[in-house]
Amino acid sequence: MRKLLLVLLACGMIVTAYAVPKHAVQTKYPSYKGLVMAGYQGWFRLPQKGLMYPDEKSVRIDMWPDVSEYRQTYPTGLKHADGSTARFFSSSDASTVDLHFRWMKEYGVDGVFMQRFYGAASPKARGRNQVLRHALKAASHYGRAIGVMYDLSGLPARGGDCSVLIEDWKYLVDSLRVTNQEGEQTYVFYNGKPLVTIWGVGFPDRPYDIRNIGLERFMDFLKNDPEYGGCSVMLGVPTFWRDLNSDCVHDPYLHTLIQQADIVLPWMVQRFSPLLHNDMDRYRDVILADIAWCKEHGIGYVPCVTPGFSWHNLSRYEFPDDVKPVASIPRQKGRFYWQQIATAINAGATMLYVAMFDEVNEGTAIFKCTDNPPVGKEIEMAGMEGMPSDHYLWLTGEAARMLRREKPLTFQMPERKAE
C-alpha cells in the first residue's frame, strides 16, 4: 500500500489541499454589472512627526473635505477665513474608513476599488495595510462591494516585473483574506469569479514597456492558478485604447493583452470637458464604438465618469512652468458629472467607474467636501459651488438606481426633494 501511495504521489495523481481555490464561493456581488463603483485612494495619512499640512507650501490638494462628521481629526498649520485651525482626517484611522463606507451605504454608492500601488505591493511595504484592512471590515459591515485595483504607477523603467504582484496577491488572499472576508462576503465578482484590476496599461507617459514587465504571466496566474487564480481581470487603459492613438501607446500588443482580459476600463479624466461645444457627443461616440468592439471580442466594458478636475496646487510646485488653473474642468454644480452618467447609461453601459471617491489632489472627489477651505496667499482651492457637501454622493446613488432601471433615466440632473 505504501509503495502504491508513493507511486501516486510521484505521478501527481493525488489532489492535495493546496489545489483548492482560496476564494469564497459566493458573494453579495456576483457581478460588476449593474453597479456604480468608485476608486478609493486612502493615502491621506498623518505623518509620524509633525502636521499633515504644516504650511501653505506643503498643500498639494485642490479640494478640502468636510470634516464635521469625522470622529478623529488632526490640526494642520492652515487657517480658515475666520482664523480657526483647519483640520484634516487620517485615512489610517479605522473610524475614517468606517465613515466613508457608511456614507456609501446611506447614499447608495455600491462600493469601491481599493487602489494598491506597485510600491505598496513590495515585500518591504506589506506591513502597511491598515487602510485595506479597515476597508474590508467596513465593506462587510455595511454590505458594500469592494475590489483590489493594482496601479502600476511607480513600476520602474528597468527591472519592473509583475511577479511582485503575484506574490502580493497571494499575501492579500492568505493574510488579509480579501476574497474571503470575515462576516458578509462582499468582494466584487465578474462572471462568477473575483475581479482583480490592473490599472496603468498602455499609457505612453509611463517609464515601463508593457511588453517586458510580465503582464501576461500575471494575468495568466490570476486566471488559472489552482489556488489563487480563478479570477476575472479588468485592465485600466487609456481613453483611446481602441485606435491606439492620442493618449495611448501605438502598440498593437495592448489589444493582445485586452483580449486576454474580461473587462476593459478606459481612463477618461481630463479627456472631456463641459467647456468644449458638444463634447458629450464625442464622449458618446467613443463609448458606442468601444462597446461595439468589446461585444465583438466578448469583453465587458466600463466607462469612466468624473465630477470635474482641478490640479492647481499640485502643479504649482511640481510643474512651475505650467501651473494649472483652479477647476480647469469645472463641475458646474454637478451638471458635467450628470451629463457623463446619463450619456454613458443611454449608450448602453451596464457598469460605471467613478473617478474618484476621495481624490482631492486632482479635485475629482465625490465624498463630502466644503466651500470653506483654508485660505492663504500660496493656496487656492475649488469648492462645492454652493451645493451641499453630500451633493455628489447623492448624485452617484441616483446614477446607480437609474443604471439598474430602478428609476427612469433622465438627462436633466435630478433635483433633491426637500426633506
Summary of the structure (lengths in Angstrom):
residues: 419
radius of gyration: 22.1
end to end distance: 76.2
largest distance: 84.6
contacts: 1345
relative contact order: 0.15
helix: 32%
strand: 15%
